[in-house]
C-alpha cells in the first residue's frame, strides 16, 4: 500500500532565474530546490546579492522562474491565470517587510483588516482585533502608524500578515530596522506564526539572532544553495 505524503506548503524545484542587465544575462538563482513544510521556519542567509530577495519574490508569487517550478500547496505558480495568482496572493500568502509598509492614512486596525477585505471577507473587524490582541496591541487599534514605535509597527505588520491565516509567510529582513529588544519580540512572533498557526515561514536575514529561530538554515552563494543546516 502506497501512502501519499501531503504536499509541502512551499516547494522550489530546480529553479533558475535569469535577468538581463545592460545586454548581459545575470543568473540570480541557479538550480535551487527547497521544501518548506507547514509549521516550519526556514531562514535564508548569505551576502547581499546572493539571491535571497529574488527567491522571496518567487516564493511569494510576485515573480516567476526562468525555468523550474515554484509550488504553493502543490500548485505551480507559472500554471495559474492572473486571476488565480491574485487570489493565491490574497488568501495563501502573507508578507512582512523590513520597513513595515503600513498605509499611513489608515488606523492600525484598518491596516490589519486590509488583507481580509482584499480576500473578500465581509466581517473583518473581529478577526483583525484578534490578531492585534495576539501581538499585544489591542490598545493601539485606533492609532495611526506614525504614532507607533518601530517595534510596534512591525508587530502590526505581523498581525496584518497573519490576518487571513496564510499558508506561506514571507519575511524579508524583518528585524533589520529594529532595536534589539523589538527585534527579539518580532522574532518570537514569527516563530509563533509557525508553531501556533501552522504557517510555512520563509525568512531572509543577515542577522544571526533571526536565523537562530529557524528549523532549517539555507546558505545561498552566487544564486546557489551552498549549505542546508537543520537546527
N, C-alpha and C positions, 0 to 999 in steps of 0.2 A: 504494500500500500504506500503510495506516494503522498506525503504531506506537503502542501504548498505553503511556503513561508510568506507572510504578508510583505507587501512592498514597503521599502523604507519611505519615510516622508519625503526625503530628497535624495536624488541619486544623479551623479555625473558619470557618464560612460565615455571614456576616451575622447574627452572634449579638447578641441583645438579652437583657438580664437586668433584670427589674423586681422590686423588693421593696416591701412595704407597711410603712410606719413611721408609727405614730400616726395611722392613717387616711389618710396621704398616700402616693402612689406615688413611689418613688425609682428612677430609671433608673441602675443601676450600670454597665451596658455598653450601648453604642448602636451597633449595626451593625458589630461587629468581625469582620474577615476576616483570617486569618493561616494560613500553612503552615509547618510545621517538618519539614524532611527528616531522614532518618537521617544521623547523623554531624554534626549541626549544633547549635550553641548559639545560642539566641535569648534576649536579655535584655529584660525589661520594665522600663522606667524611668518615673518620674513621681512627683508628690507623693502623700502619703498621701491616700487617698480617691479616687484616680483610676481605680480598678477593677482593680488588679493582683491582689489577693487573690481577688476574685471570678473573674477569668479563670483563675487557677491552679486554683480549685475546680472549675470547669467542665472544664478540660483534664485534670484527674485523675479525672474521672467521680465526683466527690464531690457535685456539684450539677449542675443541668441548666438549659439556657437557656429563657427565656420564649418566645423564637422564634429561628429559625435552627437550625443544626446544629453539633455537635462530633463529629468523626470521628476515631477511633483505628484506625490500619491500615485505613482505608476503611470502618469500621463506625460508624454513628451511635449515640451513647450513649443517645439517647432511644428507640431502636428495640429495645433489649435488655431481656430479662427481669431480675428481681432476681438470679437465679442466674447469668445470663450477665454481669451487671455485677460481681458478686463475683469471678467467675473472671477477668474482664478486669483488675480492680484487682490481683489477686494474681499474675497472670502477665505482664502487659504494662506495668505502671506501677510506678515507684519514686518514693519521696518523701524529700526532705532538708529538714529544718526548722531554723529559727533556734535553737531551744532543744533540739535533738538528739532528744528523745522516745525515749531509750533506756529500757528497762524496768529499774528499779533493782535488782531481786532476781535478775536473770539475769546470767550472766557475759557478757563481751564476745563470746565465741564463740556462746553461746546467743542473744544478740541478733541476730547476723548470720545464724544458722540460721533464725530465725523466719519470714522470708518464704518460705523453701524448704519449711518444714513446712506453712505455710498453703496453699502451692501444691500440696501433696500428694506432695512428694518424700520418699522414704524415706532415701536416702543424702545426708545434709545436712552432715556434719562436714567432709569434704574440700573441697567447693565453698566452704564458709564460710571454712575456713583459707586457701584460695587467694585469696579476696578480702581477707582480713586481711593476707596477705603482700603483696598489691598496694599496700595503703595503709601498709605498713611497721609493722604492729602484731601480728605473729605472737606476739611475746613477751608480749603483754597478753591472750592468749586466755582465760585463766582469771581475769582481774581482774574486779572489779565496776565499774560505771560511776563510782561516787563515788571510785574510786582513780585516775582518769584526769584529765588536764588538759582544759580546754575544747577545745583543738585536737585532742587525741586522741579525745575523744568525738565530734567532728564527723567525723573520719576513720572512726571505727567506723560512724557513721550513713551515710556514703557507701558503705562496704563493704556494709552491710545493704541499702541501696537498690539496689545492683548485684548482690546475691547471686543473684537469679533471672533475671538478664540481661534486664531490662525493655526494651521498645522506646521508652518515653517516660519521662524522668526529670524530675520536678517539684522545683524547688529554691526555697524561699521564704526570702529574706534569709539565705542560708547562711553569710555572714561577719559578720552583724550582732552576734553575741555573742562574737567572737574578736578577739585582738590582731592586729597587722599581719602578723607572721610566720606565725602559724597560719592566718590568712585567706588569705594568698598560697598556702600549701600546699594548702588546701582547694580554692581556685580552680584550681590546676594539676590536681588530681584530677578536678574536674568537667569541665575541658576534655578530659582524657584519657577520660572516660566517653564522649564523642562520638567522639574520634579513634580510640581503641582498641577500644571495644565497640560503636560504631555507634549509640548512643542518640541520640534527639532530645531535647535538653536545653532545658527552658523555665525560665528563671531570673528571678525578681523581685528587684530590688535597688534600694537608694538609693546604692550605692557605685559611684563611677566606676571603681575598680580592678576590681570584679566585672564591670561592663558591658564592660570592655575585652577580656575573654576571648571575647566573643560574636562570631559571624559576622554576626549581624543584631541591631540595637538598635531596639526599638519604643518610642516615647514615647507614653504614654497621657495624655489630659487630659479630665477630666469624663466618663470612660467611653468615650471615642472614641479611635481611633488618630490622633494628631496628626502623627506623622512616623515613617517607616521608614528606617533608616540602615544600609545594608550596610557591613560593615567594609572 
